[in-house]
Amino acid sequence: MTDPNEQFERLEQKLLKAIELFKQTQTEKRALAQEIEKLKGETKERAQGLTAMERELIALRKEREDVRSRVEKLLERIDVLTSPDSEG
């Protein structure tokens, strides 16, 4: 038979290992939670940057269309001025 003190010591060692494993798990859990919060912040920043870029792109496209329209009107005026019918 096994000595009761020996059984108790083995149980004590198992409990100590379980406690250490629990502490390690808790530490890892906290580290992962911090990493999640960091990634959430980065994701939010990138989303805000993307939204700003989308607004800028829309504004640039509108500006390009405005310029195109003005150039077309100027070309029409030049065509009218340089057409043979306009010579007097």
N, C-alpha and C positions, 0 to 999 in steps of 0.2 A: 504494500500500500504506500501511497504517497503521503509525505509529511504535510499536515495542515498548514504549517508555516510556509512551506515551499509553495503550496497551492495559493496561499494568500499573496506571496511575493510575485508569483506569475500574474495573478489577477491585478495586483498593483502596477506591474510593468505594463500590462495591457491597457489599464486605465490611463497611465501616464502617456503612452503612445497615442491613445485616442484623444486626450486633451491637446497634445502637440499638433495632431492632425487637424483638430477643430480650430486651433489658433491659426494654423497655416491657411486653412480654408477661409477663415474670416478675413485674414489679411489679403488674400487673393480676391475675395469678394469686394472688399473696399477698393482695391486697385482697379478692378474691372468697372466698378461703379463710377470711379473718377474718369476712367477712359471713356466710358459712355457719355458722361457729361461733356467732356472735351470734344468728342466727335459731334454731339448735338450742337454745340456752339459753332463748330467749324461748318457744319451743314447749314445752319441758319445764316451765317455770314456769306457763304457761297450762294445761297438762294437769294439773299438781298442783292448781292453783286450781279447775279444773273438778271434779276428784275430790272436793275438799273441799266444794264446793257441792252435789255430788250426795249426799254423806253428810248434809249439813245438810238438804237437801230431804227425804231419807228420814226423818230424825229428826222434822222438822216435820210430815210427813204422819202419822207414828205418833202424835205428840202430839195432832194434830187428831182422829184417830180415838179416842184415849183420852178426850179432852174430850167428843166427841160421845156416846160410850157413857155417860159419867157424867151428861151432861145428859139423855139419854134415860131413864136410871134415875131421876133426880130427877123428871122429868115423870111417869113412871109412879107414883111415890109420891104426887105432888101429885094425880094423877087418882084414886088410891085414896082419898086423904083428902077430896077434894071430890066424890066420887061420891055420889049420893043414897042408895045402899045403906049408906054408912058412917055416916050420921046416926043417932044413937041415941036 
